Amino acid sequence: MKTILPFLIGFILAFGAVVAISQPWNPAVYQPIAFNHKKHAVEQDLPCNFCHEYVEEAYFAGLPSVEICLNCHDSPITDSPEEEKIRQHAQRGAEIRWKKVYRVPDHVYFSHRRHVTIAGIACTRCHGAIAESERPPVRPVIFPSMENCINCHRQRKVTTNCNACHK
């Protein structure tokens, strides 16, 4: 038993380390306002670019500014405390500090414009059924992995050359 115990502990630690490093590091993200995508995208039929205003023209989609939210929420629509937070931010002259859920590594170049406008890829391809969510996701619905990107590039018969996406 004495000879098996160190081996067993070592095996468990090694296995745990392998599992830990093989998982994509993506900590949970909690938003300052519990944004309901379903209420906006499905029930109000707002397109993604209504709030993510740069999605068609820049590499980043953009996160909604207070001004964008105030287009509809300048006056109360509901008695939701989350909606009230928008006006509180505006009264303080503060932007809503949304936290990015989808991140690509620094060495990867991803352009929303190139994918959405030029290639015509729907937001759901990378973001899944985010429009159906009633609470902000704490992690990506679809993880932005190299495997997912390569599979999409191959299906669409576009370059898989490393230099196309890696800087």
N, C-alpha and C positions, 0 to 999 in steps of 0.2 A: 504494500500500500504506500509506503514511504517513497518508493521509486516512481510510482504511477502519479502521485499527487503533483510533483513539479512539472511532469510532462503534461498532465491534464490542464494545469493552470497556464502553462506556456501555450498550449494549443488554443485554449479559449481566448487568450490575449491576442494571439496571432490572427485567429479567425475574426475577432472583433475589429482589429486594425484593418484587415482586408476589406471587410464590409464597410467600414467607415470611409476609407479612401475611395472606394468604388462608387459611392453615392454622390450625386451632384450636390455641392454645397449651396444650399438655398434656404437661408433662414426665413422663418415666418415673418410676414410683414403685416402690420396692423395700421389701418388708415385713420386719419383724424376725424373723418366723417364716414358713417356707414352707408356708402353709396349703393343704391339699388339699381343695378344695370337693367333688370327686367322692367321696372317701372318706367324707365326712360327709353330704352331701346325697343321693347316689345309693346308695352301699353301706350306709350306716347309716339311710337314709331320714329324716334329720332335716329338718324344715321350716326355711325361712329364718329365721323368727322365733325359733327355738331359740337361735341365736347373736346375731341382730340383734333384740334384745328390744323395741325401741321402734317397730318398723316399722308396727305397727297403731295406735299411739296418739299419735305425735308427728310433727313435720315431718321429723325425722331418723330413720334406721333404727337407728343405734347400731352401734358396733363392739364385739366381744365383750370383756368384762372378764376378768381372770384368774379370777375366781370362776366365771364361766360355763364357762370351759374346764375348771376343776377339777371341775365336776359329773361329768365323765367321765374326766378325766386326773389325778385326785388320786394315783392309783397307776398305774405304767406299764402301758400296754396293748401297746405295741410297744417295740422298742429304738431307735426313731427319735430322733436328736439334736434334731429339731424339737420333738417331744413333750416332751423333757427341758427345753427352753427354757421351757416353760410353768411347770413346777415350780420352775425357777430364779428366774423372775420372782416367783412366790409366796413363795419363801423370802426374797427380798430385800424383800418387801412392795412390789414395783413393778408398776405396770400395764404391759401390753404396749402399746407405742407404735405402734399400727397407723397407717398413713398412708392418708388418703382418696384413693381412685382416682377416684371420680366427684365432680366439682365443678361447681357452677353459678356463674355470676358473682354478685357481691354484690348486684346490682340485681334478681336473680331470686328469687322466692319459690317454693319447691317443697316440698310437704308429702307425705311418704310416707303418712301417715294418710289424707289426702284421696284419693290415688290408689289405694292398696292396699285400705283398709278401706271407704271410701265408694263409690268407683268400681269396686272389684273387679278392678283391673288386676293381672295376674300379674307377678311380679318379672322374668320373662324378657322382658317387653315392653321394658323399659329396660336390663336387665342381660344380655340374651342368654342363651346357654347356659353361664352361669357355673358352674352346678352340675356341669358336665362337666369343668371345669378341674382339673388335678392340681397346678398351681403357681399362685400368686397372679398375677393379671394386672398388668402394669406400666402399662397404659393401659386406659381403658374398653373393654369389648367392643363396646358401642354408644355412640358419642359423644353426650352429652346436648346436642344442638344445638337451636336454636330451630326449625329446619326439622323435625326429628324430632317435637318437641313439637306444633307446629302441625298436622302431618299426623295425629298421633294425635287431637288435639282435633277436627279436621274429620271423621275417620272415626267418632268417637263422638258427633258432633253436639253438642259442648259449646263453651262460649264461646272465642272467639279474641280477645276484648277484651284489649288490652294491660295494662290495670289488674288483670286477674285474676292475672297472674303476675309483672308488673314492679312494683317498689316505687319 
